[in-house]
Amino acid sequence: MDANAVTLSLYVAGLAGVLVVQSRTRLEDPAGDAEMAEAAGVTGQKPVKTVTDTAALTKGFRHLAGLGLVLAYAWVCDRSGSALGLSQTSKRFDGGIAVLAVLAVAVPYAASFEPQGKSAGFLGNGQTDEWKGWMQIFLVFYHYLFPSPQPLAVYVTARIVVASFLFMTGYGRTMSAMKRAADFSFYTLCSMMLRLNLFVILLAAVMGRQFCDYYFSPLVTFWSLFYYALHTLGRAWSPAQRIAFAAVVCAMLSINAARTPGRLSVARLLFEPVSFLVSSPVTSLDTWLFRCQLDCFSPLMGAIVALNTDRIRALLTTIEGASPAKQRLMTCALAAGGLVAMGAWVRLVASVEAGAQVLGQSCAVDQQCSQWKKCATSADPAGCVAARAAQEEYNYSYHSVLCVVPVLAFVLARNLTPWLRARASTVVAFWGQRSLEIYLLQYHVWLSSNAARILVVLP
């Protein structure tokens, strides 16, 4: 067994052990019960009966069996060339399949858009699960339908999806810390880490990969640990001071996001000593730096919204309690503000793409641009260069700061009226509750371990 497998096994065993010990401690009678019983005239103690919950054991074994079948299925698909004789093919966009896929999601969404009860409200569980479901469905379409390099509009949407997941990470961790200030404990941390990492660790072990090869889990784990430490070790600070500290850290991490050699990179200084944790033969340290720097402000945005949730809900309550005329006026004002911001952002993205098109045409003539080597064998070298240049320009010049615009615009649109806040799609929310597992499995099932190609099951 290699060192990586041993480390993963110890990690899982340690987390599980802490959870078991902490659970048993929580179930014990509180201190002082014996003295209270003695004071009430009760002498002696009744023997404690040990009861085996057969139903719980059966349910546990059933879950383990299901997990084993999922891992076995992923293994077979991942090695389909030798195991099943299935083939792979290069991805290509098919408009007919795209339309059918959109309809396959839109119809159930409309049919299941219904009141959510207790999970309703501003960024309630029903709404955030639905949001995660939409984003995960888009990522499946993105990976299945669009060959690389993708059109800028599609690529930017994928980047916004990643930013939105991290936005919810910062939002969720900060809300948990505020609601459970006295109980944001080590037990909470272990539960969170086990939920985020257990499946990916098992999948990595079965597939012969490493933990850092799976994009979302390492990234969300890192930012979850950061905000856990911020809200526990920094408990003596006010919430505003904690967020100010997080903002400074994010600003330092974002220095030299293009990772130009010879220039200061705080992220490289921070992660190079632990490169064995965040890099592998498949995922380079440079890839990890790109990922953590590109979206470093997204969880910070979520934390800021969490700190101001009470104010936001008070504003929405004020609008809801106003007269119908004032309701329409304030709602239209908010909608207009969101549309103006989104219009400016879309115009910016369009200008980036237009500039890249000019670069692509000139590069196809002199072949001196940095993207030419990757695009020389493409069927459309000029288009390939333009797409890659546009992605680089957007990533390194705009995304980390300006991704706040579409994320907050979606939050605003989704909560604009009481009717929208009270409802969510149970079908899409179902997929959102399993978004991590869907994301991890798609590389080994649909994409068969190669994101540039797709598995052919039905020719």
C-alpha positions as CSV (number, residue, x, y, z in Angstrom):
1,M,0.0,0.0,0.0
2,D,1.5,3.4,-1.0
3,A,1.9,6.4,1.2
4,N,-1.0,8.2,-0.3
5,A,-3.4,5.3,0.5
6,V,-2.1,5.0,4.0
7,T,-2.6,8.8,4.5
8,L,-6.2,8.6,3.2
9,S,-7.0,5.6,5.4
10,L,-5.7,7.3,8.5
11,Y,-7.6,10.5,7.6
12,V,-10.9,8.6,7.3
13,A,-10.4,6.5,10.3
14,G,-9.4,9.6,12.4
15,L,-12.5,11.5,11.4
16,A,-14.8,8.6,12.0
17,G,-13.3,7.9,15.4
18,V,-13.7,11.5,16.5
19,L,-17.4,11.5,15.3
20,V,-18.1,8.2,17.2
21,V,-16.5,9.4,20.4
22,Q,-18.1,12.8,20.3
23,S,-21.5,11.3,19.5
24,R,-21.3,8.9,22.5
25,T,-20.2,11.8,24.7
26,R,-23.3,13.8,23.6
27,L,-25.6,10.9,24.3
28,E,-24.3,10.5,27.9
29,D,-26.4,11.8,30.8
30,P,-25.5,15.4,31.7
31,A,-23.2,15.9,34.7
32,G,-25.2,16.2,37.9
33,D,-27.9,13.7,37.2
34,A,-26.7,11.3,39.9
35,E,-26.7,14.0,42.6
36,M,-30.2,15.1,41.5
37,A,-31.5,11.6,41.8
38,E,-29.9,11.1,45.2
39,A,-31.5,14.4,46.5
40,A,-34.8,13.1,45.3
41,G,-34.5,10.0,47.4
42,V,-33.6,7.6,44.6
43,T,-30.9,5.1,45.8
44,G,-29.0,2.9,43.5
45,Q,-29.0,2.8,39.8
46,K,-30.9,0.6,37.4
47,P,-28.8,-1.5,35.1
48,V,-28.4,0.0,31.7
49,K,-29.8,-2.2,29.0
50,T,-27.8,-2.5,25.8
51,V,-30.1,-2.5,22.8
52,T,-29.0,-3.4,19.4
53,D,-30.9,-1.4,16.8
54,T,-31.2,-4.0,14.0
55,A,-33.0,-1.6,11.7
56,A,-30.1,0.9,12.0
57,L,-27.6,-1.9,11.3
58,T,-29.6,-3.1,8.3
59,K,-29.8,0.4,6.9
60,G,-26.1,0.9,7.4
61,F,-25.2,-2.3,5.5
62,R,-27.6,-1.3,2.8
63,H,-25.9,2.1,2.4
64,L,-22.5,0.4,2.3
65,A,-23.6,-2.1,-0.3
66,G,-25.0,0.8,-2.4
67,L,-21.7,2.7,-2.1
68,G,-19.8,-0.4,-3.1
69,L,-21.9,-0.8,-6.2
70,V,-21.5,2.8,-7.2
71,L,-17.7,2.6,-6.8
72,A,-17.6,-0.7,-8.8
73,Y,-19.7,0.9,-11.6
74,A,-17.5,3.9,-11.8
75,W,-14.4,1.7,-11.9
76,V,-15.9,-0.3,-14.8
77,C,-16.8,2.8,-16.8
78,D,-13.4,4.4,-16.1
79,R,-11.7,1.4,-17.5
80,S,-14.3,0.7,-20.2
81,G,-11.8,0.1,-22.9
82,S,-10.5,-3.1,-21.3
83,A,-13.5,-4.1,-19.1
84,L,-16.5,-3.7,-21.4
85,G,-15.0,-3.0,-24.8
86,L,-16.7,0.4,-25.0
87,S,-15.2,3.2,-27.0
88,Q,-14.6,6.9,-26.4
89,T,-15.2,9.7,-28.9
90,S,-14.2,13.4,-29.0
91,K,-16.8,15.8,-27.8
92,R,-18.7,17.9,-30.3
93,F,-21.6,20.3,-29.8
94,D,-25.0,19.0,-31.1
95,G,-27.8,21.5,-31.1
96,G,-30.5,18.9,-31.1
97,I,-29.1,17.1,-28.1
98,A,-28.7,20.4,-26.3
99,V,-32.4,21.4,-26.9
100,L,-33.6,17.9,-25.7
101,A,-31.4,18.2,-22.6
102,V,-32.8,21.6,-21.7
103,L,-36.4,20.5,-22.2
104,A,-35.7,17.4,-20.1
105,V,-34.7,19.7,-17.2
106,A,-37.1,22.6,-17.8
107,V,-40.3,20.6,-17.9
108,P,-39.8,18.8,-14.5
109,Y,-38.6,22.1,-13.1
110,A,-41.8,23.9,-14.0
111,A,-43.9,21.0,-12.8
112,S,-42.2,20.8,-9.4
113,F,-41.8,24.5,-8.6
114,E,-43.8,24.5,-5.4
115,P,-44.0,26.1,-1.9
116,Q,-41.1,24.9,0.4
117,G,-42.5,25.5,3.9
118,K,-39.9,25.8,6.6
119,S,-37.0,25.7,4.1
120,A,-38.3,28.7,2.2
121,G,-37.1,32.3,2.5
122,F,-34.0,34.3,1.5
123,L,-31.3,31.7,0.6
124,G,-33.3,29.0,2.4
125,N,-32.4,25.3,2.1
126,G,-34.9,24.7,-0.7
127,Q,-33.6,27.6,-2.7
128,T,-29.9,26.9,-2.2
129,D,-30.4,23.2,-3.0
130,E,-32.2,24.2,-6.2
131,W,-29.3,26.6,-7.1
132,K,-26.8,23.8,-6.6
133,G,-28.9,21.5,-8.7
134,W,-29.1,24.0,-11.6
135,M,-25.3,24.6,-11.5
136,Q,-24.5,20.9,-11.4
137,I,-26.8,20.2,-14.3
138,F,-25.1,22.9,-16.3
139,L,-21.7,21.4,-15.4
140,V,-22.8,18.1,-16.8
141,F,-24.0,19.8,-20.0
142,Y,-20.7,21.8,-20.1
143,H,-18.5,18.8,-19.8
144,Y,-20.6,16.6,-22.1
145,L,-21.5,19.0,-25.0
146,F,-18.7,21.5,-25.4
147,P,-15.2,20.6,-26.6
148,S,-12.3,22.7,-25.5
149,P,-11.7,25.6,-25.9
150,Q,-15.3,26.5,-25.2
151,P,-17.0,29.7,-26.4
152,L,-16.3,32.5,-24.0
153,A,-20.0,32.8,-22.9
154,V,-20.1,29.1,-22.0
155,Y,-16.7,29.2,-20.3
156,V,-17.6,32.3,-18.3
157,T,-20.8,30.7,-17.2
158,A,-18.8,27.7,-15.9
159,R,-16.5,30.0,-14.0
160,I,-19.5,31.7,-12.4
161,V,-20.9,28.3,-11.4
162,V,-17.6,27.5,-9.5
163,A,-17.7,31.0,-8.0
164,S,-21.3,30.4,-6.9
165,F,-20.4,27.1,-5.2
166,L,-17.7,28.9,-3.2
167,F,-20.0,31.8,-2.5
168,M,-22.3,29.3,-0.8
169,T,-19.3,27.8,1.1
170,G,-18.4,31.2,2.6
171,Y,-22.1,31.9,3.3
172,G,-22.9,28.6,4.9
173,R,-19.8,28.5,7.1
174,T,-20.4,32.0,8.3
175,M,-24.1,31.4,9.0
176,S,-23.2,28.3,10.9
177,A,-20.7,30.2,13.1
178,M,-23.2,33.0,13.8
179,K,-26.1,30.6,14.6
180,R,-24.0,28.2,16.7
181,A,-21.4,30.5,18.2
182,A,-21.1,28.3,21.4
183,D,-21.2,25.0,19.5
184,F,-19.1,25.6,16.4
185,S,-16.9,22.8,17.7
186,F,-14.3,20.3,16.6
187,Y,-17.2,17.8,16.2
188,T,-18.8,20.2,13.7
189,L,-15.5,20.4,11.8
190,C,-15.1,16.6,11.6
191,S,-18.7,16.2,10.4
192,M,-18.2,18.8,7.8
193,M,-14.9,17.3,6.6
194,L,-16.3,13.8,6.5
195,R,-19.3,15.0,4.4
196,L,-17.0,16.8,2.0
197,N,-14.3,14.2,1.6
198,L,-15.4,10.7,2.4
199,F,-16.7,9.8,-1.0
200,V,-13.9,11.6,-2.9
201,I,-11.3,9.7,-0.8
202,L,-12.9,6.4,-1.5
203,L,-13.2,7.2,-5.2
204,A,-9.6,8.3,-5.3
205,A,-8.4,5.1,-3.7
206,V,-10.5,2.9,-6.0
207,M,-9.5,4.8,-9.1
208,G,-5.8,5.1,-8.3
209,R,-6.0,8.9,-8.2
210,Q,-5.1,11.4,-5.6
211,F,-7.4,13.7,-3.5
212,C,-6.1,16.9,-5.2
213,D,-7.1,15.6,-8.6
214,Y,-10.8,16.3,-7.9
215,Y,-11.4,20.0,-8.4
216,F,-14.2,20.9,-6.0
217,S,-13.5,18.8,-3.0
218,P,-10.0,20.2,-2.2
219,L,-11.0,23.7,-3.0
220,V,-14.2,23.7,-0.9
221,T,-12.3,21.8,1.9
222,F,-9.6,24.5,1.9
223,W,-12.1,27.4,2.2
224,S,-14.2,25.6,4.7
225,L,-11.1,25.1,6.9
226,F,-10.2,28.7,6.4
227,Y,-13.6,30.0,7.5
228,Y,-13.9,27.5,10.3
229,A,-10.5,28.7,11.7
230,L,-11.6,32.3,11.2
231,H,-14.8,31.9,13.2
232,T,-13.3,29.8,16.0
233,L,-9.7,31.0,16.5
234,G,-10.9,34.5,15.8
235,R,-14.0,34.3,18.1
236,A,-12.7,37.2,20.2
237,W,-12.9,39.5,17.2
238,S,-16.2,41.0,16.0
239,P,-17.7,39.5,12.8
240,A,-16.8,42.6,10.9
241,Q,-13.1,42.3,12.0
242,R,-13.0,38.7,10.9
243,I,-14.3,39.5,7.5
244,A,-11.8,42.4,7.2
245,F,-9.0,39.9,8.0
246,A,-10.4,37.5,5.4
247,A,-10.4,40.3,2.9
248,V,-6.8,41.1,3.5
249,V,-5.8,37.4,3.2
250,C,-7.8,37.1,-0.1
251,A,-6.1,40.3,-1.4
252,M,-2.7,38.9,-0.7
253,L,-3.5,35.5,-2.3
254,S,-4.7,37.3,-5.4
255,I,-1.3,38.9,-6.0
256,N,0.2,37.8,-9.3
257,A,-2.8,35.7,-10.3
258,A,-1.2,35.1,-13.7
259,R,1.7,33.4,-11.9
260,T,4.3,35.3,-13.8
261,P,7.8,34.0,-13.0
262,G,10.0,36.4,-11.0
263,R,7.1,38.3,-9.5
264,L,5.9,38.0,-5.9
265,S,3.2,35.3,-5.4
266,V,2.0,35.0,-1.8
267,A,-0.1,31.9,-2.8
268,R,3.1,30.1,-4.1
269,L,4.9,31.0,-0.8
270,L,2.0,29.6,1.2
271,F,1.4,26.4,-0.7
272,E,4.8,25.3,-1.9
273,P,5.8,23.8,1.5
274,V,2.6,21.7,1.3
275,S,2.8,20.9,-2.4
276,F,2.6,17.2,-1.7
277,L,-1.0,17.8,-0.4
278,V,-2.3,20.0,-3.2
279,S,-0.5,18.6,-6.3
280,S,0.1,15.3,-7.9
281,P,1.5,13.9,-11.2
282,V,-1.9,14.7,-12.8
283,T,-2.6,18.1,-11.0
284,S,0.4,20.4,-10.9
285,L,1.0,23.0,-8.1
286,D,0.4,25.6,-10.8
287,T,-3.1,24.2,-11.4
288,W,-3.9,24.4,-7.7
289,L,-2.6,28.0,-7.5
290,F,-4.8,28.9,-10.5
291,R,-7.9,27.5,-8.8
292,C,-7.4,29.0,-5.4
293,Q,-6.4,32.4,-6.6
294,L,-9.0,32.7,-9.3
295,D,-12.0,32.4,-6.9
296,C,-10.4,33.6,-3.6
297,F,-13.0,36.4,-3.3
298,S,-16.1,34.3,-4.0
299,P,-16.3,32.7,-0.5
300,L,-15.6,36.2,1.0
301,M,-18.6,37.5,-0.9
302,G,-20.7,34.8,0.7
303,A,-19.4,35.6,4.2
304,I,-20.3,39.3,3.7
305,V,-23.8,38.4,2.6
306,A,-24.2,36.1,5.6
307,L,-23.2,39.0,8.0
308,N,-25.8,41.2,6.4
309,T,-28.6,38.6,6.1
310,D,-30.7,40.1,8.9
311,R,-30.5,43.5,7.1
312,I,-31.4,42.0,3.8
313,R,-34.4,40.1,5.3
314,A,-35.6,43.2,7.1
315,L,-35.5,45.1,3.7
316,L,-37.5,42.3,2.0
317,T,-40.0,42.3,4.9
318,T,-40.3,46.1,4.6
319,I,-41.0,45.8,0.8
320,E,-43.5,43.0,1.5
321,G,-45.4,45.1,4.1
322,A,-45.6,48.2,2.0
323,S,-48.6,49.2,-0.1
324,P,-49.0,47.6,-3.5
325,A,-47.9,50.7,-5.3
326,K,-44.7,51.0,-3.1
327,Q,-44.1,47.3,-3.5
328,R,-44.1,47.6,-7.3
329,L,-41.9,50.7,-7.2
330,M,-39.2,49.2,-4.9
331,T,-39.3,45.9,-6.7
332,C,-38.8,47.6,-10.0
333,A,-36.0,49.7,-8.6
334,L,-34.2,46.6,-7.4
335,A,-34.8,44.8,-10.7
336,A,-33.5,47.8,-12.7
337,G,-30.4,48.1,-10.6
338,G,-29.7,44.4,-11.1
339,L,-30.3,44.7,-14.9
340,V,-28.0,47.7,-15.2
341,A,-25.2,45.9,-13.4
342,M,-25.6,42.7,-15.4
343,G,-25.8,44.7,-18.7
344,A,-22.5,46.4,-17.9
345,W,-20.9,43.0,-17.0
346,V,-22.2,41.4,-20.2
347,R,-20.9,44.3,-22.2
348,L,-17.5,43.8,-20.6
349,V,-17.4,40.1,-21.5
350,A,-18.4,40.9,-25.1
351,S,-15.6,43.5,-25.4
352,V,-13.1,40.8,-24.1
353,E,-14.4,38.4,-26.8
354,A,-14.2,41.0,-29.5
355,G,-10.6,41.9,-28.7
356,A,-9.7,38.2,-28.7
357,Q,-11.2,37.7,-32.1
358,V,-8.8,40.4,-33.5
359,L,-5.9,38.7,-31.8
360,G,-7.0,35.3,-33.2
361,Q,-7.0,36.6,-36.8
362,S,-3.5,38.2,-36.4
363,C,-2.1,35.2,-34.7
364,A,-3.2,32.9,-37.5
365,V,-1.1,35.1,-39.8
366,D,2.2,35.5,-37.9
367,Q,1.8,32.5,-35.5
368,Q,3.7,34.3,-32.8
369,C,1.1,34.4,-30.0
370,S,1.4,32.3,-26.9
371,Q,-1.7,30.2,-27.7
372,W,-0.5,29.0,-31.1
373,K,1.2,25.9,-30.0
374,K,-2.0,24.5,-28.5
375,C,-4.1,25.6,-31.5
376,A,-1.8,24.7,-34.5
377,T,-3.5,21.4,-35.1
378,S,-7.1,22.7,-34.5
379,A,-9.6,22.6,-37.4
380,D,-10.0,26.4,-36.8
381,P,-6.7,27.8,-35.4
382,A,-7.9,31.4,-35.4
383,G,-11.0,30.5,-33.5
384,C,-9.1,28.4,-31.1
385,V,-6.6,31.1,-30.4
386,A,-9.4,33.7,-29.9
387,A,-11.2,31.4,-27.4
388,R,-8.1,30.7,-25.4
389,A,-7.0,34.4,-25.4
390,A,-10.4,35.5,-24.3
391,Q,-10.5,33.0,-21.5
392,E,-7.0,34.1,-20.2
393,E,-8.0,37.8,-20.4
394,Y,-11.2,37.3,-18.5
395,N,-9.6,35.1,-15.9
396,Y,-6.6,37.3,-15.0
397,S,-8.1,40.7,-15.5
398,Y,-11.7,40.5,-14.3
399,H,-13.1,37.3,-12.9
400,S,-11.9,37.2,-9.3
401,V,-13.5,40.6,-8.5
402,L,-16.3,41.0,-11.0
403,C,-17.8,37.6,-10.6
404,V,-19.7,39.2,-7.7
405,V,-22.0,40.9,-10.3
406,P,-23.7,37.8,-11.8
407,V,-23.7,35.9,-8.5
408,L,-25.4,38.7,-6.6
409,A,-27.7,39.4,-9.6
410,F,-28.9,35.8,-9.4
411,V,-29.5,36.1,-5.7
412,L,-31.5,39.3,-6.2
413,A,-33.6,37.9,-9.1
414,R,-34.3,34.7,-7.1
415,N,-35.5,36.6,-4.1
416,L,-37.2,39.6,-5.8
417,T,-40.8,38.7,-4.7
418,P,-42.4,36.8,-1.8
419,W,-43.8,34.3,-4.4
420,L,-40.3,33.5,-5.7
421,R,-38.8,33.2,-2.2
422,A,-41.5,30.8,-1.0
423,R,-41.0,28.3,-3.9
424,A,-38.3,26.0,-5.3
425,S,-38.2,23.0,-7.6
426,T,-38.1,19.8,-5.6
427,V,-36.7,17.9,-8.7
428,V,-33.8,20.2,-9.2
429,A,-33.2,20.5,-5.5
430,F,-32.9,16.7,-5.4
431,W,-30.0,16.9,-7.7
432,G,-28.6,19.8,-5.8
433,Q,-28.5,17.7,-2.6
434,R,-26.3,15.3,-4.5
435,S,-24.2,17.8,-6.5
436,L,-20.9,16.8,-5.0
437,E,-21.4,13.1,-5.9
438,I,-22.6,13.9,-9.4
439,Y,-19.6,16.1,-10.0
440,L,-17.1,13.5,-8.8
441,L,-18.7,10.6,-10.7
442,Q,-19.1,12.3,-14.1
443,Y,-15.3,12.1,-14.8
444,H,-15.3,8.3,-14.3
445,V,-18.8,7.5,-15.8
446,W,-19.7,9.9,-18.6
447,L,-16.3,11.2,-19.4
448,S,-14.5,8.0,-18.5
449,S,-11.5,9.6,-16.8
450,N,-10.8,11.9,-19.7
451,A,-12.5,15.3,-19.8
452,A,-11.6,15.8,-23.4
453,R,-13.6,12.8,-24.6
454,I,-17.0,11.0,-23.7
455,L,-17.9,7.4,-23.2
456,V,-19.9,5.8,-26.0
457,V,-22.5,3.4,-24.6
458,L,-25.1,3.7,-27.4
459,P,-23.4,4.3,-30.8
